[in-house]
Structures are given as C-alpha cells and as structure tokens.
C-alpha cells in the first residue's frame, strides 16, 4: 500500500447532532489513530443522528466516493433502543470482516466486561473498510487501537491489491 490511509470519521449521536452534547468519540478515534503510528490522514469529520437511513447514507456516500479507505463510525453500537448503527452498516456493506470486531471485543473485554455488550461491526463496501465502534471515547479509542496494526493490510486487500501477508516475528527478531 502506498500513501497514508485516508479516513472518514463519523460520530453517530442524537445529542451531538442536535448540539446538546460535545463530540468526544470522534476526537478519541483521531487520537487512537495518531497514537498507532500508522500513516493516515483524516479527510472528513461528520456527525449524524441515530437514524439508520442517515447512517447508511453516509457510509454509502463516503465509501463510494473513493476518497477514503476507511470509514470509522463511533456510536450507536450499544443495546439501547436508538442504537442501530450495526443494522444500518450491515444494510450497505458488501460483506463483513467479523474477525476485526471479534478482536476489538476480545482485547477490550479483558479489562472491561461491559465491552462484550457493544455490537461492533466491520466490513467492506466497494474498496473501503467500514468500522462501527462504540460511542464512548474510551471504547472507541481502545477498539480502534486493537485493530490499528491490521488496517494497512486490510485496506490493501479491500483495494484489491495483493500484499504479502504479515509474518509474526520469531523470538530472535527474524521474520
């Protein structure tokens, strides 16, 4: 993969969309990406209410624009009645990448059992990777950090490139 990963960050929240709450999830995602050390560029930041049609529309628009490699949504993955981000994302992605969501829950659930209540979704639409993360700043950041090292390879695969598979390092440091 050449160049930085181009990222769109979408905060899904009725309160933030209405101006009644401050967006903390979006900035937490930006910080997690910055802390990860992967080359990236945040090309858009948006907020949308917890409305499945709006969520699906923004995922379609960002993914289909071919201006982004990853669409990160933060919010709407819990168990409350308005949390419908997973359903909206599943409606518009071409296929899921369940291992990414499993890795997020496994890594964050070790220290915080309630992490298993979050319904993260990962998948691909066109050539874009789509990640639906929790809305809490800690949850969003921790989930993104859990999969950050996989993003360059996942993006290359979603683009249709044929990258070499990452190899684990042996104890002596050799690949």
Backbone torsions as a table, in degrees:
resi	resn	phi	psi	omega
1	UNK	NA	133.9	178.3
2	UNK	-110.8	146.2	177.9
3	UNK	80.7	166.6	179.9
4	UNK	-72.1	154.2	173.6
5	UNK	-72.0	127.5	-179.9
6	UNK	-92.9	124.2	-170.7
7	UNK	-121.3	135.3	168.6
8	UNK	-107.7	129.9	177.9
9	UNK	-111.8	126.3	-178.0
10	UNK	-122.7	119.9	175.1
11	UNK	-92.0	124.4	179.2
12	UNK	-104.2	107.9	-176.8
13	UNK	-166.3	126.2	174.5
14	UNK	-61.3	-45.0	-177.1
15	UNK	-64.2	-42.7	179.5
16	UNK	-70.5	-41.7	-179.2
17	UNK	-62.8	-33.3	-179.6
18	UNK	-84.5	-7.8	-178.6
19	UNK	85.7	6.5	-178.9
20	UNK	-88.1	-12.3	179.1
21	UNK	-134.9	153.5	176.6
22	UNK	-86.3	137.7	177.6
23	UNK	-73.8	114.0	175.7
24	UNK	-109.7	-25.7	-178.8
25	UNK	-68.2	-44.2	179.9
26	UNK	-60.5	-50.1	176.7
27	UNK	-61.3	-33.9	177.4
28	UNK	-64.7	-36.7	176.8
29	UNK	-66.7	-42.4	178.1
30	UNK	-60.8	-42.5	179.9
31	UNK	-66.0	-42.1	179.4
32	UNK	-61.4	-40.7	177.6
33	UNK	-65.5	-43.2	179.5
34	UNK	-63.1	-42.5	-179.6
35	UNK	-67.7	-24.5	-175.4
36	UNK	-70.5	-25.3	-178.9
37	UNK	82.9	-1.7	178.0
38	UNK	-78.1	144.2	178.7
39	UNK	-69.1	121.5	-178.9
40	UNK	-152.1	164.6	175.1
41	UNK	-142.5	124.6	175.4
42	UNK	-81.7	112.4	-175.0
43	UNK	-97.2	-15.8	174.8
44	UNK	-156.8	149.6	175.5
45	UNK	-133.5	125.1	-178.1
46	UNK	-140.1	163.0	175.8
47	UNK	-129.2	141.0	178.7
48	UNK	-140.2	147.8	177.0
49	UNK	-71.0	164.7	177.7
50	UNK	-72.4	62.9	179.9
51	UNK	-122.6	113.4	-175.3
52	UNK	-50.8	-40.3	-179.4
53	UNK	-65.7	-39.3	177.8
54	UNK	-67.9	-40.5	179.1
55	UNK	-63.3	-48.1	179.6
56	UNK	-61.1	-41.2	-179.6
57	UNK	-62.0	-43.7	-177.4
58	UNK	-69.8	-35.2	176.0
59	UNK	-65.2	-44.7	177.7
60	UNK	-60.5	-48.7	-176.5
61	UNK	-60.8	-50.0	-178.7
62	UNK	-66.9	-45.0	-178.4
63	UNK	-65.1	-43.8	-175.6
64	UNK	-75.3	-16.1	-178.5
65	UNK	-70.0	-20.3	-176.0
66	UNK	60.3	16.6	175.4
67	UNK	-94.7	-8.4	179.3
68	UNK	-130.1	151.3	175.9
69	UNK	-100.3	-28.9	-177.5
70	UNK	-136.5	131.4	171.7
71	UNK	-108.2	115.9	179.2
72	UNK	-106.1	120.3	174.9
73	UNK	-107.6	135.2	176.5
74	UNK	-122.4	118.2	178.9
75	UNK	118.2	154.2	175.3
76	UNK	80.7	18.2	-178.0
77	UNK	-106.9	7.2	-177.9
78	UNK	-85.1	-157.5	-175.9
79	UNK	-108.0	5.2	-178.9
80	UNK	-75.1	159.8	-175.3
81	UNK	-57.6	-29.1	-178.4
82	UNK	-88.6	-7.9	-177.8
83	UNK	-77.8	98.2	-176.7
84	UNK	-130.0	17.7	179.5
85	UNK	-58.4	-45.0	-179.3
86	UNK	-58.8	-41.0	-179.6
87	UNK	-66.1	-41.7	180.0
88	UNK	-65.2	-41.0	179.5
89	UNK	-66.4	-46.1	-179.3
90	UNK	-60.1	-30.4	179.8
91	UNK	-64.2	-29.7	-171.6
92	UNK	-114.8	-10.4	178.0
93	UNK	-80.6	155.9	178.3
94	UNK	-77.6	-38.1	177.5
95	UNK	-160.9	158.1	179.5
96	UNK	-89.7	158.2	171.4
97	UNK	-123.6	75.3	-170.3
98	UNK	-62.3	-25.4	180.0
99	UNK	-61.2	-32.9	179.0
100	UNK	-66.4	-45.2	178.5
101	UNK	-65.8	-37.8	178.3
102	UNK	-62.8	-42.7	179.9
103	UNK	-64.1	-41.3	178.3
104	UNK	-59.1	-49.6	-178.2
105	UNK	-66.2	-41.3	-178.6
106	UNK	-62.8	-44.8	-177.1
107	UNK	-73.1	-38.6	-178.7
108	UNK	-82.0	-26.2	-178.8
109	UNK	-73.5	-19.2	178.6
110	UNK	-58.8	-41.7	-176.0
111	UNK	-104.1	-9.4	-175.2
112	UNK	-146.5	93.8	-173.2
113	UNK	-56.0	-32.1	-179.2
114	UNK	-64.7	-13.7	177.1
115	UNK	-59.1	-27.4	180.0
116	UNK	-73.0	-8.5	175.9
117	UNK	-85.2	-12.5	-179.6
118	UNK	-82.0	143.3	-174.8
119	UNK	-109.4	60.8	178.2
120	UNK	-59.9	148.6	176.6
121	UNK	-135.3	140.9	174.4
122	UNK	-133.8	141.7	179.4
123	UNK	-169.5	-173.0	-177.8
124	UNK	-128.3	135.9	169.9
125	UNK	-126.0	120.7	-176.7
126	UNK	62.0	-117.9	178.2
127	UNK	-111.7	16.1	-177.6
128	UNK	-111.4	137.9	172.9
129	UNK	-83.8	136.1	-179.7
130	UNK	-120.2	126.6	179.8
131	UNK	-123.9	122.9	175.6
132	UNK	-105.3	115.2	-173.7
133	UNK	-113.5	166.0	175.5
134	UNK	-60.8	164.0	179.4
135	UNK	-89.9	-21.2	179.2
136	UNK	-67.2	141.0	-178.7
137	UNK	-56.8	-44.5	-179.7
138	UNK	-64.6	-46.4	-179.5
139	UNK	-62.0	-44.1	-179.8
140	UNK	-63.7	-47.9	-179.2
141	UNK	-63.9	-45.5	-179.4
142	UNK	-64.1	-39.7	179.3
143	UNK	-66.1	-42.3	179.6
144	UNK	-66.2	-40.8	176.7
145	UNK	-62.9	-33.1	-178.4
146	UNK	-63.3	-28.7	-177.3
147	UNK	-114.9	0.9	-174.0
148	UNK	-55.2	-43.0	-177.1
149	UNK	-64.6	-21.2	179.7
150	UNK	-87.4	-15.5	-173.5
151	UNK	-60.6	-46.4	-179.8
152	UNK	-58.4	-42.2	180.0
153	UNK	-69.1	-43.0	179.7
154	UNK	-62.4	-41.4	179.1
155	UNK	-64.6	-42.8	177.6
156	UNK	-58.9	-44.1	179.2
157	UNK	-64.2	-43.6	179.9
158	UNK	-62.9	-31.8	177.5
159	UNK	-73.7	-10.6	-178.8
160	UNK	89.3	9.7	177.0
161	UNK	-75.9	167.3	179.9
162	UNK	-117.5	68.3	-177.6
163	UNK	-73.6	154.8	171.7
164	UNK	-66.7	144.4	177.2
165	UNK	-74.1	138.2	177.6
166	UNK	-61.5	139.8	179.6
167	UNK	-110.1	139.5	176.2
168	UNK	-68.4	147.7	176.8
169	UNK	-80.7	142.6	175.5
170	UNK	-79.4	173.8	-177.2
171	UNK	-61.5	-28.4	-179.4
172	UNK	-87.5	5.6	177.0
173	UNK	91.3	-7.4	178.9
174	UNK	-80.2	150.5	179.3
175	UNK	-77.3	NA	NA
